[in-house]
């Protein structure tokens, strides 16, 4: 299992880095809340017309939506990385049995076995 954990760690760290890069492109981490927040696109000109303002708002909403989707995944990845050295890593949180290796390879941050798949 030691070699599997090494492979899983590499996958987790790679996905973490990809997620962090994507999220940094869309927003920033608020140090006070620990949550990611979308940042609006910079204005090209000091005075924007209504179309420019609508475009900026639409872009901001899209970024906010993506962050809401990506942040839980990032948190699961970070949690899995922290838990790699624990005896409970790779155990289903529901039944405490080993999570199938194929499932961990497909989703290294999986917290349940296939029988108790997260909803």
MOPAC internal coordinates of N, CA, C and O (Angstrom, degrees):
PM7 1SCF
backbone

  N    0.0000 0     0.00 0     0.00 0    0    0    0
  C    1.4626 1     0.00 0     0.00 0    1    0    0
  C    1.5234 1   110.63 1     0.00 0    2    1    0
  O    1.2310 1   120.20 1   157.84 1    3    2    1
  N    1.3359 1   117.22 1   -22.16 1    3    2    1
  C    1.4626 1   120.83 1  -179.14 1    5    3    2
  C    1.5271 1   111.26 1   -60.39 1    6    5    3
  O    1.2310 1   120.34 1   136.14 1    7    6    5
  N    1.3374 1   116.96 1   -43.86 1    7    6    5
  C    1.4679 1   120.79 1   178.45 1    9    7    6
  C    1.5288 1   110.49 1   -65.93 1   10    9    7
  O    1.2310 1   120.44 1   141.14 1   11   10    9
  N    1.3275 1   116.77 1   -38.86 1   11   10    9
  C    1.4716 1   121.30 1   177.61 1   13   11   10
  C    1.5269 1   110.02 1   -62.65 1   14   13   11
  O    1.2310 1   120.43 1   138.36 1   15   14   13
  N    1.3416 1   116.79 1   -41.64 1   15   14   13
  C    1.4675 1   119.88 1   179.20 1   17   15   14
  C    1.5223 1   111.02 1   -63.06 1   18   17   15
  O    1.2310 1   120.65 1   142.79 1   19   18   17
  N    1.3268 1   116.37 1   -37.21 1   19   18   17
  C    1.4627 1   120.18 1   178.47 1   21   19   18
  C    1.5258 1   110.12 1   -63.93 1   22   21   19
  O    1.2310 1   120.47 1   135.39 1   23   22   21
  N    1.3237 1   116.71 1   -44.61 1   23   22   21
  C    1.4647 1   121.44 1   178.81 1   25   23   22
  C    1.5279 1   110.06 1   -64.23 1   26   25   23
  O    1.2310 1   120.66 1   136.91 1   27   26   25
  N    1.3302 1   116.35 1   -43.09 1   27   26   25
  C    1.4570 1   121.15 1   179.62 1   29   27   26
  C    1.5214 1   110.30 1   -63.89 1   30   29   27
  O    1.2310 1   120.04 1   137.37 1   31   30   29
  N    1.3307 1   117.54 1   -42.63 1   31   30   29
  C    1.4696 1   121.21 1   177.86 1   33   31   30
  C    1.5278 1   110.52 1   -59.11 1   34   33   31
  O    1.2310 1   120.38 1   135.55 1   35   34   33
  N    1.3231 1   116.87 1   -44.45 1   35   34   33
  C    1.4610 1   120.32 1   179.75 1   37   35   34
  C    1.5291 1   111.17 1   -61.48 1   38   37   35
  O    1.2310 1   120.52 1   137.74 1   39   38   37
  N    1.3360 1   116.62 1   -42.26 1   39   38   37
  C    1.4625 1   120.36 1   178.55 1   41   39   38
  C    1.5235 1   110.88 1   -64.46 1   42   41   39
  O    1.2310 1   120.92 1   135.59 1   43   42   41
  N    1.3183 1   115.85 1   -44.41 1   43   42   41
  C    1.4606 1   120.50 1  -179.95 1   45   43   42
  C    1.5304 1   110.86 1   -61.81 1   46   45   43
  O    1.2310 1   120.40 1   133.58 1   47   46   45
  N    1.3120 1   116.84 1   -46.42 1   47   46   45
  C    1.4604 1   120.68 1  -178.61 1   49   47   46
  C    1.5293 1   111.37 1   -65.33 1   50   49   47
  O    1.2310 1   120.32 1   142.64 1   51   50   49
  N    1.3303 1   116.99 1   -37.36 1   51   50   49
  C    1.4636 1   120.58 1   177.65 1   53   51   50
  C    1.5252 1   110.17 1   -64.93 1   54   53   51
  O    1.2310 1   120.53 1   133.93 1   55   54   53
  N    1.3333 1   116.59 1   -46.07 1   55   54   53
  C    1.4612 1   119.49 1   179.37 1   57   55   54
  C    1.5276 1   110.98 1   -65.33 1   58   57   55
  O    1.2310 1   120.19 1   140.67 1   59   58   57
  N    1.3319 1   117.24 1   -39.33 1   59   58   57
  C    1.4707 1   121.07 1   176.77 1   61   59   58
  C    1.5163 1   110.64 1   -57.23 1   62   61   59
  O    1.2310 1   120.62 1   133.20 1   63   62   61
  N    1.3303 1   116.41 1   -46.80 1   63   62   61
  C    1.4620 1   120.72 1  -178.00 1   65   63   62
  C    1.5304 1   111.53 1   -63.97 1   66   65   63
  O    1.2310 1   120.52 1   139.90 1   67   66   65
  N    1.3310 1   116.62 1   -40.10 1   67   66   65
  C    1.4658 1   120.87 1   178.27 1   69   67   66
  C    1.5251 1   110.02 1   -64.70 1   70   69   67
  O    1.2310 1   120.46 1   133.46 1   71   70   69
  N    1.3294 1   116.73 1   -46.54 1   71   70   69
  C    1.4611 1   120.60 1  -179.97 1   73   71   70
  C    1.5286 1   111.38 1   -62.30 1   74   73   71
  O    1.2310 1   120.44 1   136.42 1   75   74   73
  N    1.3207 1   116.77 1   -43.58 1   75   74   73
  C    1.4672 1   120.04 1   179.66 1   77   75   74
  C    1.5291 1   111.11 1   -61.86 1   78   77   75
  O    1.2310 1   120.39 1   138.69 1   79   78   77
  N    1.3131 1   116.86 1   -41.31 1   79   78   77
  C    1.4620 1   120.18 1   179.41 1   81   79   78
  C    1.5328 1   110.41 1   -63.91 1   82   81   79
  O    1.2310 1   120.70 1   135.16 1   83   82   81
  N    1.3408 1   116.27 1   -44.84 1   83   82   81
  C    1.4606 1   119.66 1   179.34 1   85   83   82
  C    1.5291 1   110.95 1   -62.57 1   86   85   83
  O    1.2310 1   120.71 1   137.48 1   87   86   85
  N    1.3220 1   116.25 1   -42.52 1   87   86   85
  C    1.4536 1   119.97 1  -177.53 1   89   87   86
  C    1.5283 1   111.49 1   -69.62 1   90   89   87
  O    1.2310 1   119.98 1   144.41 1   91   90   89
  N    1.3146 1   117.64 1   -35.59 1   91   90   89
  C    1.4702 1   120.30 1   176.92 1   93   91   90
  C    1.5268 1   111.49 1   -65.51 1   94   93   91
  O    1.2310 1   120.69 1   150.82 1   95   94   93
  N    1.3394 1   116.28 1   -29.18 1   95   94   93
  C    1.4628 1   120.03 1   177.08 1   97   95   94
  C    1.5312 1   111.44 1   -70.51 1   98   97   95
  O    1.2310 1   120.62 1   157.02 1   99   98   97
  N    1.3275 1   116.41 1   -22.98 1   99   98   97
  C    1.4637 1   120.45 1  -175.44 1  101   99   98
  C    1.5225 1   113.80 1  -105.88 1  102  101   99
  O    1.2310 1   120.38 1   160.23 1  103  102  101
  N    1.3195 1   116.88 1   -19.77 1  103  102  101
  C    1.4547 1   117.98 1  -175.11 1  105  103  102
  C    1.5105 1   112.32 1  -170.01 1  106  105  103
  O    1.2310 1   122.00 1    24.04 1  107  106  105
  N    1.3330 1   113.77 1  -155.96 1  107  106  105
  C    1.4663 1   119.45 1  -179.14 1  109  107  106
  C    1.5280 1   108.59 1  -146.25 1  110  109  107
  O    1.2310 1   121.42 1   -21.78 1  111  110  109
  N    1.3128 1   114.88 1   158.22 1  111  110  109
  C    1.4569 1   121.68 1   177.64 1  113  111  110
  C    1.5202 1   108.43 1   -84.73 1  114  113  111
  O    1.2310 1   120.69 1   -55.07 1  115  114  113
  N    1.3173 1   116.28 1   124.93 1  115  114  113
  C    1.4594 1   121.37 1   177.71 1  117  115  114
  C    1.5287 1   107.20 1   -81.41 1  118  117  115
  O    1.2310 1   119.24 1   -65.65 1  119  118  117
  N    1.3370 1   119.06 1   114.35 1  119  118  117
  C    1.4640 1   121.04 1  -176.99 1  121  119  118
  C    1.5296 1   113.51 1   -66.10 1  122  121  119
  O    1.2310 1   120.42 1   155.92 1  123  122  121
  N    1.3148 1   116.80 1   -24.08 1  123  122  121
  C    1.4647 1   119.59 1  -179.36 1  125  123  122
  C    1.5272 1   112.37 1   -76.42 1  126  125  123
  O    1.2310 1   120.57 1   141.14 1  127  126  125
  N    1.3335 1   116.52 1   -38.86 1  127  126  125
  C    1.4664 1   119.93 1  -177.03 1  129  127  126
  C    1.5245 1   112.63 1  -101.23 1  130  129  127
  O    1.2310 1   120.53 1   159.98 1  131  130  129
  N    1.3354 1   116.58 1   -20.02 1  131  130  129
  C    1.4526 1   120.00 1  -176.52 1  133  131  130
  C    1.5225 1   112.45 1    76.04 1  134  133  131
  O    1.2310 1   120.42 1  -167.22 1  135  134  133
  N    1.3237 1   116.79 1    12.78 1  135  134  133
  C    1.4653 1   121.31 1  -179.25 1  137  135  134
  C    1.5226 1   110.44 1  -112.44 1  138  137  135
  O    1.2310 1   121.29 1   -26.10 1  139  138  137
  N    1.3246 1   115.14 1   153.90 1  139  138  137
  C    1.4554 1   121.01 1   177.89 1  141  139  138
  C    1.5169 1   109.62 1   -83.17 1  142  141  139
  O    1.2310 1   121.20 1   -38.19 1  143  142  141
  N    1.3295 1   115.31 1   141.81 1  143  142  141
  C    1.4590 1   122.10 1   179.06 1  145  143  142
  C    1.5244 1   108.94 1  -130.12 1  146  145  143
  O    1.2310 1   121.14 1   -42.48 1  147  146  145
  N    1.3210 1   115.43 1   137.52 1  147  146  145
  C    1.4640 1   120.20 1   177.01 1  149  147  146
  C    1.5212 1   109.53 1   -67.58 1  150  149  147
  O    1.2310 1   121.23 1   -31.12 1  151  150  149
  N    1.3170 1   115.24 1   148.88 1  151  150  149
  C    1.4594 1   119.96 1   175.35 1  153  151  150
  C    1.5247 1   108.19 1  -116.97 1  154  153  151
  O    1.2310 1   120.43 1   -42.44 1  155  154  153
  N    1.3343 1   116.78 1   137.56 1  155  154  153
  C    1.4649 1   119.13 1  -179.68 1  157  155  154
  C    1.5223 1   111.79 1   -69.53 1  158  157  155
  O    1.2310 1   121.60 1   -27.16 1  159  158  157
  N    1.3051 1   114.54 1   152.84 1  159  158  157
  C    1.4605 1   121.62 1   176.79 1  161  159  158
  C    1.5237 1   108.47 1   -65.93 1  162  161  159
  O    1.2310 1   120.53 1   -36.79 1  163  162  161
  N    1.3133 1   116.59 1   143.21 1  163  162  161
  C    1.4693 1   121.58 1   178.66 1  165  163  162
  C    1.5262 1   110.07 1   -64.93 1  166  165  163
  O    1.2310 1   120.89 1   -36.57 1  167  166  165
  N    1.3110 1   115.90 1   143.43 1  167  166  165
  C    1.4567 1   120.89 1   176.10 1  169  167  166
  C    1.5157 1   109.52 1   -78.62 1  170  169  167
  O    1.2310 1   121.06 1   -43.65 1  171  170  169
  N    1.3326 1   115.58 1   136.35 1  171  170  169
  C    1.4620 1   120.07 1   178.86 1  173  171  170
  C    1.5277 1   110.77 1   -75.61 1  174  173  171
  O    1.2310 1   121.34 1   145.75 1  175  174  173
  N    1.3166 1   115.05 1   -34.25 1  175  174  173
  C    1.4636 1   120.23 1  -177.88 1  177  175  174
  C    1.5170 1   108.81 1  -130.45 1  178  177  175
  O    1.2310 1   119.71 1   -29.60 1  179  178  177
  N    1.3360 1   118.16 1   150.40 1  179  178  177
  C    1.4646 1   120.27 1  -179.67 1  181  179  178
  C    1.5279 1   112.91 1   -60.20 1  182  181  179
  O    1.2310 1   119.92 1   143.37 1  183  182  181
  N    1.3049 1   117.76 1   -36.63 1  183  182  181
  C    1.4572 1   121.69 1  -179.07 1  185  183  182
  C    1.5234 1   108.21 1  -107.02 1  186  185  183
  O    1.2310 1   120.04 1   -66.60 1  187  186  185
  N    1.3102 1   117.53 1   113.40 1  187  186  185
  C    1.4531 1   121.34 1   179.53 1  189  187  186
  C    1.5161 1   110.03 1  -103.09 1  190  189  187
  O    1.2310 1   121.22 1   -31.88 1  191  190  189
  N    1.3352 1   115.27 1   148.12 1  191  190  189
  C    1.4509 1   117.93 1   173.58 1  193  191  190
  C    1.5299 1   109.05 1   -86.85 1  194  193  191
  O    1.2310 1   120.41 1    -1.69 1  195  194  193
  N    1.3105 1   116.83 1   178.31 1  195  194  193
  C    1.4714 1   120.77 1  -175.58 1  197  195  194
  C    1.5219 1   111.97 1   -63.54 1  198  197  195
  O    1.2310 1   120.23 1   145.64 1  199  198  197
  N    1.3301 1   117.16 1   -34.36 1  199  198  197
  C    1.4679 1   120.17 1   178.92 1  201  199  198
  C    1.5234 1   111.05 1   -65.18 1  202  201  199
  O    1.2310 1   120.86 1   136.64 1  203  202  201
  N    1.3315 1   115.95 1   -43.36 1  203  202  201
  C    1.4660 1   119.88 1   177.66 1  205  203  202
  C    1.5287 1   110.93 1   -62.16 1  206  205  203
  O    1.2310 1   120.88 1   136.75 1  207  206  205
  N    1.3095 1   115.93 1   -43.25 1  207  206  205
  C    1.4610 1   120.02 1  -179.90 1  209  207  206
  C    1.5304 1   110.61 1   -65.17 1  210  209  207
  O    1.2310 1   120.20 1   140.50 1  211  210  209
  N    1.3256 1   117.21 1   -39.50 1  211  210  209
  C    1.4631 1   121.08 1   178.09 1  213  211  210
  C    1.5274 1   110.54 1   -65.01 1  214  213  211
  O    1.2310 1   120.47 1   138.86 1  215  214  213
  N    1.3323 1   116.70 1   -41.14 1  215  214  213
  C    1.4678 1   120.86 1   177.30 1  217  215  214
  C    1.5233 1   111.40 1   -62.30 1  218  217  215
  O    1.2310 1   120.62 1   136.56 1  219  218  217
  N    1.3261 1   116.43 1   -43.44 1  219  218  217
  C    1.4684 1   120.73 1   178.88 1  221  219  218
  C    1.5229 1   110.77 1   -62.65 1  222  221  219
  O    1.2310 1   120.68 1   137.67 1  223  222  221
  N    1.3157 1   116.30 1   -42.33 1  223  222  221
  C    1.4630 1   120.83 1   179.81 1  225  223  222
  C    1.5276 1   110.48 1   -64.94 1  226  225  223
  O    1.2310 1   120.54 1   136.75 1  227  226  225
  N    1.3269 1   116.58 1   -43.25 1  227  226  225
  C    1.4641 1   120.91 1   179.18 1  229  227  226
  C    1.5298 1   110.47 1   -62.92 1  230  229  227
  O    1.2310 1   120.48 1   137.66 1  231  230  229
  N    1.3234 1   116.69 1   -42.34 1  231  230  229
  C    1.4636 1   121.76 1   177.92 1  233  231  230
  C    1.5314 1   110.58 1   -62.65 1  234  233  231
  O    1.2310 1   120.71 1   136.76 1  235  234  233
  N    1.3237 1   116.25 1   -43.24 1  235  234  233
  C    1.4643 1   121.18 1   178.99 1  237  235  234
  C    1.5286 1   110.80 1   -62.72 1  238  237  235
  O    1.2310 1   120.14 1   137.03 1  239  238  237
  N    1.3180 1   117.34 1   -42.97 1  239  238  237
  C    1.4670 1   121.45 1   179.07 1  241  239  238
  C    1.5304 1   110.95 1   -64.06 1  242  241  239
  O    1.2310 1   120.26 1   139.64 1  243  242  241
  N    1.3179 1   117.11 1   -40.36 1  243  242  241
  C    1.4640 1   120.75 1   178.40 1  245  243  242
  C    1.5278 1   110.78 1   -64.04 1  246  245  243
  O    1.2310 1   120.96 1   137.09 1  247  246  245
  N    1.3343 1   115.77 1   -42.91 1  247  246  245
  C    1.4691 1   120.08 1   177.67 1  249  247  246
  C    1.5265 1   110.76 1   -63.21 1  250  249  247
  O    1.2310 1   120.39 1   137.25 1  251  250  249
  N    1.3173 1   116.86 1   -42.75 1  251  250  249
  C    1.4725 1   121.25 1   179.54 1  253  251  250
  C    1.5229 1   110.41 1   -60.40 1  254  253  251
  O    1.2310 1   120.78 1   136.73 1  255  254  253
  N    1.3099 1   116.12 1   -43.27 1  255  254  253
  C    1.4616 1   121.16 1  -179.75 1  257  255  254
  C    1.5321 1   111.25 1   -63.99 1  258  257  255
  O    1.2310 1   120.71 1   136.34 1  259  258  257
  N    1.3333 1   116.25 1   -43.66 1  259  258  257
  C    1.4720 1   119.89 1   179.20 1  261  259  258
  C    1.5222 1   111.16 1   -64.87 1  262  261  259
  O    1.2310 1   120.14 1   139.67 1  263  262  261
  N    1.3090 1   117.33 1   -40.33 1  263  262  261
  C    1.4623 1   120.59 1   178.88 1  265  263  262
  C    1.5246 1   109.91 1   -62.71 1  266  265  263
  O    1.2310 1   120.11 1   138.79 1  267  266  265
  N    1.3339 1   117.40 1   -41.21 1  267  266  265
  C    1.4641 1   120.65 1   178.50 1  269  267  266
  C    1.5226 1   111.43 1   -63.04 1  270  269  267
  O    1.2310 1   120.39 1   152.25 1  271  270  269
  N    1.3226 1   116.87 1   -27.75 1  271  270  269
  C    1.4597 1   121.32 1   178.16 1  273  271  270
  C    1.5285 1   111.20 1   -81.48 1  274  273  271
  O    1.2310 1   120.49 1   137.13 1  275  274  273
  N    1.3260 1   116.66 1   -42.87 1  275  274  273
  C    1.4657 1   121.18 1  -174.53 1  277  275  274
  C    1.5212 1   114.11 1   -79.94 1  278  277  275
  O    1.2310 1   119.84 1   147.64 1  279  278  277
  N    1.3266 1   117.90 1   -32.36 1  279  278  277
  C    1.4642 1   120.59 1  -174.77 1  281  279  278
  C    1.5320 1   113.10 1   -59.85 1  282  281  279
  O    1.2310 1   118.77 1   134.84 1  283  282  281
  N    1.3365 1   119.95 1   -45.16 1  283  282  281
  C    1.4724 1   118.07 1   177.50 1  285  283  282
  C    1.5315 1   112.78 1   -61.88 1  286  285  283
  O    1.2310 1   120.67 1   143.52 1  287  286  285
  N    1.3362 1   116.33 1   -36.48 1  287  286  285
  C    1.4655 1   119.59 1   177.71 1  289  287  286
  C    1.5254 1   110.09 1   -64.59 1  290  289  287
  O    1.2310 1   120.37 1   135.56 1  291  290  289
  N    1.3199 1   116.90 1   -44.44 1  291  290  289
  C    1.4648 1   120.44 1   177.87 1  293  291  290
  C    1.5253 1   110.30 1   -60.05 1  294  293  291
  O    1.2310 1   120.19 1   136.19 1  295  294  293
  N    1.3202 1   117.24 1   -43.81 1  295  294  293
  C    1.4656 1   120.33 1   179.54 1  297  295  294
  C    1.5233 1   111.75 1   -62.20 1  298  297  295
  O    1.2310 1   120.07 1   141.43 1  299  298  297
  N    1.3328 1   117.47 1   -38.57 1  299  298  297
  C    1.4737 1   120.45 1   176.38 1  301  299  298
  C    1.5218 1   111.21 1   -65.00 1  302  301  299
  O    1.2310 1   120.72 1   140.33 1  303  302  301
  N    1.3200 1   116.23 1   -39.67 1  303  302  301
  C    1.4734 1   120.56 1   178.67 1  305  303  302
  C    1.5268 1   109.89 1   -64.09 1  306  305  303
  O    1.2310 1   120.28 1   132.53 1  307  306  305
  N    1.3282 1   117.08 1   -47.47 1  307  306  305
  C    1.4704 1   120.62 1   179.88 1  309  307  306
  C    1.5255 1   110.96 1   -61.87 1  310  309  307
  O    1.2310 1   120.41 1   139.67 1  311  310  309
  N    1.3120 1   116.81 1   -40.33 1  311  310  309
  C    1.4655 1   121.41 1   178.27 1  313  311  310
  C    1.5352 1   110.72 1   -63.26 1  314  313  311
  O    1.2310 1   120.68 1   138.26 1  315  314  313
  N    1.3266 1   116.30 1   -41.74 1  315  314  313
  C    1.4605 1   120.23 1   179.42 1  317  315  314
  C    1.5267 1   111.42 1   -65.71 1  318  317  315
  O    1.2310 1   120.43 1   139.32 1  319  318  317
  N    1.3273 1   116.78 1   -40.68 1  319  318  317
  C    1.4720 1   119.93 1   178.50 1  321  319  318
  C    1.5244 1   110.06 1   -61.17 1  322  321  319
  O    1.2310 1   120.58 1   134.98 1  323  322  321
  N    1.3374 1   116.49 1   -45.02 1  323  322  321
  C    1.4665 1   120.12 1   178.16 1  325  323  322
  C    1.5240 1   111.88 1   -61.13 1  326  325  323
  O    1.2310 1   120.92 1   143.31 1  327  326  325
  N    1.3252 1   115.85 1   -36.69 1  327  326  325
  C    1.4631 1   120.28 1  -174.56 1  329  327  326
  C    1.5103 1   115.55 1   -86.59 1  330  329  327
  O    1.2310 1   119.67 1   178.12 1  331  330  329
  N    1.3172 1   118.23 1    -1.88 1  331  330  329
  C    1.4640 1   120.93 1  -176.75 1  333  331  330
  C    1.5220 1   113.64 1   -56.76 1  334  333  331
  O    1.2310 1   120.01 1   144.97 1  335  334  333
  N    1.3019 1   117.59 1   -35.03 1  335  334  333
  C    1.4673 1   120.76 1  -176.30 1  337  335  334
  C    1.5254 1   113.32 1   -89.22 1  338  337  335
  O    1.2310 1   120.49 1   179.20 1  339  338  337
  N    1.3178 1   116.67 1    -0.80 1  339  338  337
  C    1.4596 1   119.64 1   178.88 1  341  339  338
  C    1.5203 1   110.43 1   -84.76 1  342  341  339
  O    1.2310 1   120.85 1   -27.96 1  343  342  341
  N    1.3121 1   115.98 1   152.04 1  343  342  341
  C    1.4628 1   120.58 1   176.96 1  345  343  342
  C    1.5210 1   111.69 1   -63.87 1  346  345  343
  O    1.2310 1   120.52 1   154.55 1  347  346  345
  N    1.3193 1   116.60 1   -25.45 1  347  346  345
  C    1.4623 1   121.06 1  -177.58 1  349  347  346
  C    1.5293 1   112.82 1   -79.72 1  350  349  347
  O    1.2310 1   120.13 1   171.69 1  351  350  349
  N    1.3500 1   117.36 1    -8.31 1  351  350  349
  C    1.4520 1   118.36 1  -179.40 1  353  351  350
  C    1.5238 1   109.69 1   -64.74 1  354  353  351
  O    1.2310 1   121.21 1   -43.92 1  355  354  353
  N    1.3265 1   115.28 1   136.08 1  355  354  353
  C    1.4624 1   120.20 1   179.99 1  357  355  354
  C    1.5080 1   112.99 1    84.42 1  358  357  355
  O    1.2310 1   120.37 1  -174.61 1  359  358  357
  N    1.3347 1   116.90 1     5.39 1  359  358  357
  C    1.4680 1   122.49 1   177.99 1  361  359  358
  C    1.5232 1   108.52 1  -104.67 1  362  361  359
  O    1.2310 1   120.84 1   -39.44 1  363  362  361
  N    1.3131 1   116.01 1   140.56 1  363  362  361
  C    1.4572 1   121.79 1   177.80 1  365  363  362
  C    1.5276 1   109.04 1   -66.31 1  366  365  363
  O    1.2310 1   120.92 1   -47.40 1  367  366  365
  N    1.3324 1   115.84 1   132.60 1  367  366  365
  C    1.4612 1   120.31 1   179.70 1  369  367  366
  C    1.5232 1   112.15 1   -69.59 1  370  369  367
  O    1.2310 1   119.84 1   162.51 1  371  370  369
  N    1.3346 1   117.91 1   -17.49 1  371  370  369
  C    1.4550 1   121.34 1  -178.71 1  373  371  370
  C    1.5311 1   111.35 1   -91.68 1  374  373  371
  O    1.2310 1   120.82 1   122.84 1  375  374  373
  N    1.3475 1   116.03 1   -57.16 1  375  374  373
  C    1.4730 1   119.36 1  -173.96 1  377  375  374
  C    1.5257 1   113.58 1  -101.79 1  378  377  375
  O    1.2310 1   120.01 1   172.64 1  379  378  377
  N    1.3373 1   117.59 1    -7.36 1  379  378  377
  C    1.4775 1   124.30 1   178.36 1  381  379  378
  C    1.5278 1   113.87 1    68.82 1  382  381  379
  O    1.2310 1   119.78 1  -171.09 1  383  382  381
  N    1.3365 1   118.02 1     8.91 1  383  382  381
  C    1.4706 1   121.34 1   176.33 1  385  383  382
  C    1.5244 1   108.54 1   -85.64 1  386  385  383
  O    1.2310 1   121.28 1   -16.27 1  387  386  385
  N    1.3543 1   115.17 1   163.73 1  387  386  385
  C    1.4610 1   119.75 1   179.39 1  389  387  386
  C    1.5241 1   110.71 1   -61.86 1  390  389  387
  O    1.2310 1   121.01 1   -43.05 1  391  390  389
  N    1.3313 1   115.67 1   136.95 1  391  390  389
  C    1.4607 1   121.06 1   172.37 1  393  391  390
  C    1.5279 1   106.82 1   -76.08 1  394  393  391
  O    1.2310 1   120.50 1   -41.40 1  395  394  393
  N    1.3055 1   116.65 1   138.60 1  395  394  393
  C    1.4531 1   122.11 1  -178.28 1  397  395  394
  C    1.5364 1   110.28 1   -56.40 1  398  397  395
  O    1.2310 1   120.66 1   -44.25 1  399  398  397
  N    1.3399 1   116.33 1   135.75 1  399  398  397
  C    1.4626 1   121.59 1  -178.59 1  401  399  398
  C    1.5291 1   110.46 1   -57.42 1  402  401  399
  O    1.2310 1   120.00 1   138.30 1  403  402  401
  N    1.3289 1   117.61 1   -41.70 1  403  402  401
  C    1.4669 1   120.50 1   179.65 1  405  403  402
  C    1.5307 1   110.62 1   -60.25 1  406  405  403
  O    1.2310 1   120.67 1   142.91 1  407  406  405
  N    1.3219 1   116.32 1   -37.09 1  407  406  405
  C    1.4704 1   119.82 1   178.84 1  409  407  406
  C    1.5280 1   110.20 1   -67.84 1  410  409  407
  O    1.2310 1   120.35 1   136.53 1  411  410  409
  N    1.3344 1   116.94 1   -43.47 1  411  410  409
  C    1.4673 1   120.21 1   178.71 1  413  411  410
  C    1.5272 1   111.63 1   -65.13 1  414  413  411
  O    1.2310 1   120.67 1   145.47 1  415  414  413
  N    1.3177 1   116.33 1   -34.53 1  415  414  413
  C    1.4590 1   118.96 1   178.42 1  417  415  414
  C    1.5266 1   110.62 1   -68.55 1  418  417  415
  O    1.2310 1   120.70 1   142.37 1  419  418  417
  N    1.3379 1   116.26 1   -37.63 1  419  418  417
  C    1.4602 1   120.57 1   179.31 1  421  419  418
  C    1.5271 1   111.44 1   -75.64 1  422  421  419
  O    1.2310 1   120.93 1   142.76 1  423  422  421
  N    1.3302 1   115.83 1   -37.24 1  423  422  421
  C    1.4658 1   121.40 1  -178.58 1  425  423  422
  C    1.5242 1   108.42 1  -140.03 1  426  425  423
  O    1.2310 1   120.69 1   -93.14 1  427  426  425
  N    1.3237 1   116.28 1    86.86 1  427  426  425
  C    1.4695 1   119.72 1  -175.99 1  429  427  426
  C    1.5240 1   114.59 1   -60.03 1  430  429  427
  O    1.2310 1   119.93 1   162.03 1  431  430  429
  N    1.3133 1   117.73 1   -17.97 1  431  430  429
  C    1.4657 1   121.33 1   179.76 1  433  431  430
  C    1.5267 1   111.82 1   -94.13 1  434  433  431
  O    1.2310 1   120.26 1  -171.58 1  435  434  433
  N    1.3295 1   117.10 1     8.42 1  435  434  433
  C    1.4670 1   120.38 1  -179.21 1  437  435  434
  C    1.5206 1   110.38 1   -57.25 1  438  437  435
  O    1.2310 1   121.14 1   -41.61 1  439  438  437
  N    1.3351 1   115.43 1   138.39 1  439  438  437
  C    1.4602 1   120.30 1  -178.38 1  441  439  438
  C    1.5268 1   111.97 1  -113.13 1  442  441  439
  O    1.2310 1   121.05 1   174.57 1  443  442  441
  N    1.3297 1   115.59 1    -5.43 1  443  442  441
  C    1.4633 1   119.67 1   178.54 1  445  443  442
  C    1.5226 1   110.37 1  -136.38 1  446  445  443
  O    1.2310 1   121.40 1   -18.91 1  447  446  445
  N    1.3230 1   114.92 1   161.09 1  447  446  445
  C    1.4602 1   120.47 1   174.56 1  449  447  446
  C    1.5266 1   108.65 1   -75.95 1  450  449  447
  O    1.2310 1   120.60 1    -4.94 1  451  450  449
  N    1.3306 1   116.45 1   175.06 1  451  450  449
  C    1.4676 1   120.04 1  -179.41 1  453  451  450
  C    1.5209 1   111.72 1   -61.21 1  454  453  451
  O    1.2310 1   120.86 1   144.75 1  455  454  453
  N    1.3271 1   115.97 1   -35.25 1  455  454  453
  C    1.4552 1   119.81 1  -178.73 1  457  455  454
  C    1.5280 1   110.78 1   -63.17 1  458  457  455
  O    1.2310 1   119.73 1   145.75 1  459  458  457
  N    1.3211 1   118.12 1   -34.25 1  459  458  457
  C    1.4619 1   122.43 1  -177.04 1  461  459  458
  C    1.5211 1   111.68 1  -111.72 1  462  461  459
  O    1.2310 1   121.08 1  -145.22 1  463  462  461
  N    1.3349 1   115.54 1    34.78 1  463  462  461
  C    1.4651 1   122.14 1  -177.55 1  465  463  462
  C    1.5179 1   112.25 1   -44.98 1  466  465  463
  O    1.2310 1   121.63 1   -44.98 1  467  466  465
  N    1.3450 1   114.48 1   135.02 1  467  466  465
  C    1.4647 1   119.94 1   178.46 1  469  467  466
  C    1.5121 1   109.91 1   -61.53 1  470  469  467
  O    1.2310 1   121.27 1   -37.46 1  471  470  469
  N    1.3485 1   115.17 1   142.54 1  471  470  469
  C    1.4613 1   120.15 1  -177.24 1  473  471  470
  C    1.4691 1   114.57 1   -87.86 1  474  473  471
  O    1.2310 1   120.10 1   180.00 1  475  474  473

